[in-house]
Amino acid sequence: MRNDKLQISEWGLEEHPSTELLRQYEEGSLPAATNYELEKHLLDCEMCEDILTGMSLADRDRTSRARYRIWQ
């Protein structure tokens, strides 16, 4: 459930962290301060939360190959 008060992160409400940053978060390889900021952002950003959920369910190599085929 979302908070009534928005958690303002370094990305604000209009910007979003990069896909690579979300991947690093999912892998647990972010520094503690960045991890904390990303978690604050995820509290109020359903889009980034959905992307992160998809990343956790997807195979990274398969996703990269599919992206490459799409760009061809």
Jmol script that loads the backbone (N, CA, C; Angstrom):
load data "model"
ATOM      1  N   MET A   1       0.841  -1.179   0.000  1.00  0.00           N
ATOM      2  CA  MET A   1       0.000   0.000   0.000  1.00  0.00           C
ATOM      3  C   MET A   1       0.888   1.243   0.000  1.00  0.00           C
ATOM      4  N   ARG A   2       0.515   2.221  -0.771  1.00  0.00           N
ATOM      5  CA  ARG A   2       1.275   3.458  -0.898  1.00  0.00           C
ATOM      6  C   ARG A   2       1.051   4.366   0.311  1.00  0.00           C
ATOM      7  N   ASN A   3       2.077   5.143   0.618  1.00  0.00           N
ATOM      8  CA  ASN A   3       1.949   6.150   1.675  1.00  0.00           C
ATOM      9  C   ASN A   3       1.139   7.330   1.163  1.00  0.00           C
ATOM     10  N   ASP A   4       0.428   8.020   2.071  1.00  0.00           N
ATOM     11  CA  ASP A   4      -0.278   9.237   1.677  1.00  0.00           C
ATOM     12  C   ASP A   4       0.707  10.352   1.363  1.00  0.00           C
ATOM     13  N   LYS A   5       1.831  10.364   2.062  1.00  0.00           N
ATOM     14  CA  LYS A   5       2.865  11.360   1.825  1.00  0.00           C
ATOM     15  C   LYS A   5       3.909  10.762   0.891  1.00  0.00           C
ATOM     16  N   LEU A   6       4.160  11.441  -0.227  1.00  0.00           N
ATOM     17  CA  LEU A   6       5.133  10.935  -1.187  1.00  0.00           C
ATOM     18  C   LEU A   6       6.540  10.999  -0.611  1.00  0.00           C
ATOM     19  N   GLN A   7       7.311   9.968  -0.873  1.00  0.00           N
ATOM     20  CA  GLN A   7       8.713   9.935  -0.480  1.00  0.00           C
ATOM     21  C   GLN A   7       9.528  10.537  -1.631  1.00  0.00           C
ATOM     22  N   ILE A   8      10.073  11.699  -1.431  1.00  0.00           N
ATOM     23  CA  ILE A   8      10.824  12.358  -2.494  1.00  0.00           C
ATOM     24  C   ILE A   8      12.255  11.824  -2.496  1.00  0.00           C
ATOM     25  N   SER A   9      12.657  11.257  -3.623  1.00  0.00           N
ATOM     26  CA  SER A   9      14.004  10.713  -3.754  1.00  0.00           C
ATOM     27  C   SER A   9      14.821  11.634  -4.648  1.00  0.00           C
ATOM     28  N   GLU A  10      16.063  11.272  -4.875  1.00  0.00           N
ATOM     29  CA  GLU A  10      16.924  12.095  -5.729  1.00  0.00           C
ATOM     30  C   GLU A  10      16.436  12.114  -7.173  1.00  0.00           C
ATOM     31  N   TRP A  11      15.562  11.174  -7.552  1.00  0.00           N
ATOM     32  CA  TRP A  11      15.024  11.161  -8.907  1.00  0.00           C
ATOM     33  C   TRP A  11      13.747  11.973  -9.022  1.00  0.00           C
ATOM     34  N   GLY A  12      13.193  12.421  -7.929  1.00  0.00           N
ATOM     35  CA  GLY A  12      11.968  13.202  -7.967  1.00  0.00           C
ATOM     36  C   GLY A  12      10.791  12.367  -8.425  1.00  0.00           C
ATOM     37  N   LEU A  13       9.754  13.032  -8.874  1.00  0.00           N
ATOM     38  CA  LEU A  13       8.551  12.334  -9.295  1.00  0.00           C
ATOM     39  C   LEU A  13       8.473  12.156 -10.803  1.00  0.00           C
ATOM     40  N   GLU A  14       9.230  12.934 -11.547  1.00  0.00           N
ATOM     41  CA  GLU A  14       9.163  12.892 -13.009  1.00  0.00           C
ATOM     42  C   GLU A  14      10.300  12.085 -13.628  1.00  0.00           C
ATOM     43  N   GLU A  15      11.387  11.896 -12.913  1.00  0.00           N
ATOM     44  CA  GLU A  15      12.536  11.183 -13.447  1.00  0.00           C
ATOM     45  C   GLU A  15      12.600   9.804 -12.813  1.00  0.00           C
ATOM     46  N   HIS A  16      13.352   8.919 -13.465  1.00  0.00           N
ATOM     47  CA  HIS A  16      13.458   7.549 -12.986  1.00  0.00           C
ATOM     48  C   HIS A  16      14.910   7.083 -13.073  1.00  0.00           C
ATOM     49  N   PRO A  17      15.307   6.157 -12.193  1.00  0.00           N
ATOM     50  CA  PRO A  17      16.658   5.606 -12.277  1.00  0.00           C
ATOM     51  C   PRO A  17      16.824   4.801 -13.568  1.00  0.00           C
ATOM     52  N   SER A  18      18.052   4.655 -13.996  1.00  0.00           N
ATOM     53  CA  SER A  18      18.325   3.906 -15.227  1.00  0.00           C
ATOM     54  C   SER A  18      18.038   2.421 -15.023  1.00  0.00           C
ATOM     55  N   THR A  19      17.877   1.732 -16.135  1.00  0.00           N
ATOM     56  CA  THR A  19      17.664   0.282 -16.094  1.00  0.00           C
ATOM     57  C   THR A  19      18.852  -0.406 -15.438  1.00  0.00           C
ATOM     58  N   GLU A  20      20.047   0.058 -15.736  1.00  0.00           N
ATOM     59  CA  GLU A  20      21.245  -0.545 -15.141  1.00  0.00           C
ATOM     60  C   GLU A  20      21.255  -0.352 -13.623  1.00  0.00           C
ATOM     61  N   LEU A  21      20.846   0.809 -13.161  1.00  0.00           N
ATOM     62  CA  LEU A  21      20.788   1.060 -11.719  1.00  0.00           C
ATOM     63  C   LEU A  21      19.753   0.146 -11.059  1.00  0.00           C
ATOM     64  N   LEU A  22      18.614  -0.043 -11.725  1.00  0.00           N
ATOM     65  CA  LEU A  22      17.612  -0.971 -11.205  1.00  0.00           C
ATOM     66  C   LEU A  22      18.157  -2.392 -11.162  1.00  0.00           C
ATOM     67  N   ARG A  23      18.924  -2.771 -12.183  1.00  0.00           N
ATOM     68  CA  ARG A  23      19.534  -4.111 -12.220  1.00  0.00           C
ATOM     69  C   ARG A  23      20.514  -4.266 -11.059  1.00  0.00           C
ATOM     70  N   GLN A  24      21.340  -3.256 -10.814  1.00  0.00           N
ATOM     71  CA  GLN A  24      22.294  -3.320  -9.704  1.00  0.00           C
ATOM     72  C   GLN A  24      21.569  -3.432  -8.368  1.00  0.00           C
ATOM     73  N   TYR A  25      20.446  -2.741  -8.233  1.00  0.00           N
ATOM     74  CA  TYR A  25      19.641  -2.836  -7.015  1.00  0.00           C
ATOM     75  C   TYR A  25      19.129  -4.269  -6.849  1.00  0.00           C
ATOM     76  N   GLU A  26      18.611  -4.821  -7.933  1.00  0.00           N
ATOM     77  CA  GLU A  26      18.069  -6.172  -7.911  1.00  0.00           C
ATOM     78  C   GLU A  26      19.159  -7.193  -7.554  1.00  0.00           C
ATOM     79  N   GLU A  27      20.385  -6.936  -7.984  1.00  0.00           N
ATOM     80  CA  GLU A  27      21.510  -7.832  -7.701  1.00  0.00           C
ATOM     81  C   GLU A  27      22.124  -7.578  -6.328  1.00  0.00           C
ATOM     82  N   GLY A  28      21.725  -6.481  -5.678  1.00  0.00           N
ATOM     83  CA  GLY A  28      22.261  -6.164  -4.359  1.00  0.00           C
ATOM     84  C   GLY A  28      23.668  -5.594  -4.382  1.00  0.00           C
ATOM     85  N   SER A  29      24.028  -4.925  -5.477  1.00  0.00           N
ATOM     86  CA  SER A  29      25.393  -4.428  -5.607  1.00  0.00           C
ATOM     87  C   SER A  29      25.519  -2.905  -5.513  1.00  0.00           C
ATOM     88  N   LEU A  30      24.475  -2.222  -5.060  1.00  0.00           N
ATOM     89  CA  LEU A  30      24.532  -0.759  -4.917  1.00  0.00           C
ATOM     90  C   LEU A  30      25.115  -0.366  -3.560  1.00  0.00           C
ATOM     91  N   PRO A  31      25.800   0.780  -3.501  1.00  0.00           N
ATOM     92  CA  PRO A  31      26.218   1.312  -2.200  1.00  0.00           C
ATOM     93  C   PRO A  31      24.984   1.595  -1.340  1.00  0.00           C
ATOM     94  N   ALA A  32      25.142   1.548  -0.043  1.00  0.00           N
ATOM     95  CA  ALA A  32      24.016   1.693   0.887  1.00  0.00           C
ATOM     96  C   ALA A  32      23.214   2.975   0.658  1.00  0.00           C
ATOM     97  N   ALA A  33      23.881   4.095   0.439  1.00  0.00           N
ATOM     98  CA  ALA A  33      23.174   5.374   0.262  1.00  0.00           C
ATOM     99  C   ALA A  33      22.320   5.365  -1.006  1.00  0.00           C
ATOM    100  N   THR A  34      22.853   4.842  -2.094  1.00  0.00           N
ATOM    101  CA  THR A  34      22.103   4.766  -3.346  1.00  0.00           C
ATOM    102  C   THR A  34      20.953   3.776  -3.209  1.00  0.00           C
ATOM    103  N   ASN A  35      21.207   2.680  -2.545  1.00  0.00           N
ATOM    104  CA  ASN A  35      20.180   1.668  -2.289  1.00  0.00           C
ATOM    105  C   ASN A  35      19.000   2.296  -1.541  1.00  0.00           C
ATOM    106  N   TYR A  36      19.306   3.080  -0.529  1.00  0.00           N
ATOM    107  CA  TYR A  36      18.278   3.756   0.271  1.00  0.00           C
ATOM    108  C   TYR A  36      17.463   4.719  -0.589  1.00  0.00           C
ATOM    109  N   GLU A  37      18.131   5.516  -1.409  1.00  0.00           N
ATOM    110  CA  GLU A  37      17.439   6.467  -2.283  1.00  0.00           C
ATOM    111  C   GLU A  37      16.547   5.746  -3.280  1.00  0.00           C
ATOM    112  N   LEU A  38      17.025   4.642  -3.822  1.00  0.00           N
ATOM    113  CA  LEU A  38      16.229   3.889  -4.771  1.00  0.00           C
ATOM    114  C   LEU A  38      15.002   3.279  -4.094  1.00  0.00           C
ATOM    115  N   GLU A  39      15.165   2.790  -2.884  1.00  0.00           N
ATOM    116  CA  GLU A  39      14.027   2.246  -2.147  1.00  0.00           C
ATOM    117  C   GLU A  39      12.977   3.330  -1.874  1.00  0.00           C
ATOM    118  N   LYS A  40      13.419   4.545  -1.569  1.00  0.00           N
ATOM    119  CA  LYS A  40      12.471   5.650  -1.380  1.00  0.00           C
ATOM    120  C   LYS A  40      11.699   5.906  -2.678  1.00  0.00           C
ATOM    121  N   HIS A  41      12.395   5.874  -3.800  1.00  0.00           N
ATOM    122  CA  HIS A  41      11.751   6.097  -5.094  1.00  0.00           C
ATOM    123  C   HIS A  41      10.719   4.997  -5.379  1.00  0.00           C
ATOM    124  N   LEU A  42      11.079   3.764  -5.071  1.00  0.00           N
ATOM    125  CA  LEU A  42      10.199   2.638  -5.358  1.00  0.00           C
ATOM    126  C   LEU A  42       8.907   2.662  -4.546  1.00  0.00           C
ATOM    127  N   LEU A  43       8.922   3.353  -3.410  1.00  0.00           N
ATOM    128  CA  LEU A  43       7.712   3.448  -2.596  1.00  0.00           C
ATOM    129  C   LEU A  43       6.560   4.111  -3.340  1.00  0.00           C
ATOM    130  N   ASP A  44       6.878   5.030  -4.244  1.00  0.00           N
ATOM    131  CA  ASP A  44       5.850   5.803  -4.924  1.00  0.00           C
ATOM    132  C   ASP A  44       5.838   5.665  -6.439  1.00  0.00           C
ATOM    133  N   CYS A  45       6.748   4.873  -6.986  1.00  0.00           N
ATOM    134  CA  CYS A  45       6.812   4.762  -8.447  1.00  0.00           C
ATOM    135  C   CYS A  45       6.436   3.329  -8.861  1.00  0.00           C
ATOM    136  N   GLU A  46       5.188   3.170  -9.248  1.00  0.00           N
ATOM    137  CA  GLU A  46       4.716   1.851  -9.656  1.00  0.00           C
ATOM    138  C   GLU A  46       5.412   1.366 -10.917  1.00  0.00           C
ATOM    139  N   MET A  47       5.757   2.277 -11.824  1.00  0.00           N
ATOM    140  CA  MET A  47       6.412   1.884 -13.050  1.00  0.00           C
ATOM    141  C   MET A  47       7.774   1.241 -12.765  1.00  0.00           C
ATOM    142  N   CYS A  48       8.595   1.897 -11.943  1.00  0.00           N
ATOM    143  CA  CYS A  48       9.913   1.340 -11.615  1.00  0.00           C
ATOM    144  C   CYS A  48       9.774   0.045 -10.817  1.00  0.00           C
ATOM    145  N   GLU A  49       8.781  -0.006  -9.960  1.00  0.00           N
ATOM    146  CA  GLU A  49       8.527  -1.226  -9.192  1.00  0.00           C
ATOM    147  C   GLU A  49       8.164  -2.379 -10.133  1.00  0.00           C
ATOM    148  N   ASP A  50       7.336  -2.101 -11.143  1.00  0.00           N
ATOM    149  CA  ASP A  50       6.969  -3.120 -12.122  1.00  0.00           C
ATOM    150  C   ASP A  50       8.178  -3.570 -12.936  1.00  0.00           C
ATOM    151  N   ILE A  51       9.009  -2.619 -13.344  1.00  0.00           N
ATOM    152  CA  ILE A  51      10.216  -2.956 -14.102  1.00  0.00           C
ATOM    153  C   ILE A  51      11.116  -3.849 -13.253  1.00  0.00           C
ATOM    154  N   LEU A  52      11.290  -3.494 -12.003  1.00  0.00           N
ATOM    155  CA  LEU A  52      12.138  -4.271 -11.100  1.00  0.00           C
ATOM    156  C   LEU A  52      11.585  -5.684 -10.910  1.00  0.00           C
ATOM    157  N   THR A  53      10.272  -5.798 -10.781  1.00  0.00           N
ATOM    158  CA  THR A  53       9.655  -7.119 -10.658  1.00  0.00           C
ATOM    159  C   THR A  53       9.908  -7.941 -11.912  1.00  0.00           C
ATOM    160  N   GLY A  54       9.747  -7.322 -13.064  1.00  0.00           N
ATOM    161  CA  GLY A  54      10.034  -8.015 -14.324  1.00  0.00           C
ATOM    162  C   GLY A  54      11.479  -8.458 -14.418  1.00  0.00           C
ATOM    163  N   MET A  55      12.391  -7.611 -13.977  1.00  0.00           N
ATOM    164  CA  MET A  55      13.811  -7.961 -14.000  1.00  0.00           C
ATOM    165  C   MET A  55      14.096  -9.178 -13.116  1.00  0.00           C
ATOM    166  N   SER A  56      13.450  -9.221 -11.976  1.00  0.00           N
ATOM    167  CA  SER A  56      13.711 -10.328 -11.059  1.00  0.00           C
ATOM    168  C   SER A  56      13.183 -11.649 -11.608  1.00  0.00           C
ATOM    169  N   LEU A  57      12.193 -11.580 -12.495  1.00  0.00           N
ATOM    170  CA  LEU A  57      11.615 -12.792 -13.086  1.00  0.00           C
ATOM    171  C   LEU A  57      12.269 -13.179 -14.408  1.00  0.00           C
ATOM    172  N   ALA A  58      12.977 -12.255 -15.033  1.00  0.00           N
ATOM    173  CA  ALA A  58      13.552 -12.494 -16.353  1.00  0.00           C
ATOM    174  C   ALA A  58      15.011 -12.943 -16.265  1.00  0.00           C
ATOM    175  N   ASP A  59      15.414 -13.682 -17.249  1.00  0.00           N
ATOM    176  CA  ASP A  59      16.811 -14.083 -17.393  1.00  0.00           C
ATOM    177  C   ASP A  59      17.562 -12.962 -18.113  1.00  0.00           C
ATOM    178  N   ARG A  60      18.650 -12.484 -17.522  1.00  0.00           N
ATOM    179  CA  ARG A  60      19.359 -11.318 -18.068  1.00  0.00           C
ATOM    180  C   ARG A  60      19.892 -11.562 -19.477  1.00  0.00           C
ATOM    181  N   ASP A  61      20.494 -12.730 -19.719  1.00  0.00           N
ATOM    182  CA  ASP A  61      21.039 -13.017 -21.046  1.00  0.00           C
ATOM    183  C   ASP A  61      19.935 -13.135 -22.092  1.00  0.00           C
ATOM    184  N   ARG A  62      18.843 -13.777 -21.722  1.00  0.00           N
ATOM    185  CA  ARG A  62      17.724 -13.921 -22.654  1.00  0.00           C
ATOM    186  C   ARG A  62      17.137 -12.552 -22.984  1.00  0.00           C
ATOM    187  N   THR A  63      17.021 -11.695 -21.993  1.00  0.00           N
ATOM    188  CA  THR A  63      16.506 -10.348 -22.212  1.00  0.00           C
ATOM    189  C   THR A  63      17.422  -9.565 -23.141  1.00  0.00           C
ATOM    190  N   SER A  64      18.734  -9.678 -22.941  1.00  0.00           N
ATOM    191  CA  SER A  64      19.690  -8.976 -23.812  1.00  0.00           C
ATOM    192  C   SER A  64      19.586  -9.464 -25.248  1.00  0.00           C
ATOM    193  N   ARG A  65      19.455 -10.769 -25.445  1.00  0.00           N
ATOM    194  CA  ARG A  65      19.321 -11.312 -26.800  1.00  0.00           C
ATOM    195  C   ARG A  65      18.028 -10.832 -27.453  1.00  0.00           C
ATOM    196  N   ALA A  66      16.944 -10.829 -26.695  1.00  0.00           N
ATOM    197  CA  ALA A  66      15.661 -10.362 -27.238  1.00  0.00           C
ATOM    198  C   ALA A  66      15.743  -8.888 -27.612  1.00  0.00           C
ATOM    199  N   ARG A  67      16.362  -8.089 -26.757  1.00  0.00           N
ATOM    200  CA  ARG A  67      16.512  -6.664 -27.049  1.00  0.00           C
ATOM    201  C   ARG A  67      17.337  -6.470 -28.317  1.00  0.00           C
ATOM    202  N   TYR A  68      18.401  -7.252 -28.474  1.00  0.00           N
ATOM    203  CA  TYR A  68      19.244  -7.168 -29.666  1.00  0.00           C
ATOM    204  C   TYR A  68      18.432  -7.506 -30.921  1.00  0.00           C
ATOM    205  N   ARG A  69      17.626  -8.578 -30.850  1.00  0.00           N
ATOM    206  CA  ARG A  69      16.794  -8.965 -32.008  1.00  0.00           C
ATOM    207  C   ARG A  69      15.775  -7.875 -32.335  1.00  0.00           C
ATOM    208  N   ILE A  70      15.203  -7.261 -31.333  1.00  0.00           N
ATOM    209  CA  ILE A  70      14.213  -6.195 -31.565  1.00  0.00           C
ATOM    210  C   ILE A  70      14.861  -5.016 -32.281  1.00  0.00           C
ATOM    211  N   TRP A  71      16.092  -4.691 -31.894  1.00  0.00           N
ATOM    212  CA  TRP A  71      16.767  -3.545 -32.488  1.00  0.00           C
ATOM    213  C   TRP A  71      17.239  -3.813 -33.918  1.00  0.00           C
ATOM    214  N   GLN A  72      17.252  -5.053 -34.340  1.00  0.00           N
ATOM    215  CA  GLN A  72      17.728  -5.389 -35.687  1.00  0.00           C
ATOM    216  C   GLN A  72      16.727  -5.033 -36.755  1.00  0.00           C
TER     217      GLN A  72
END
end "model"
wireframe off; spacefill off
backbone 0.3
color backbone group
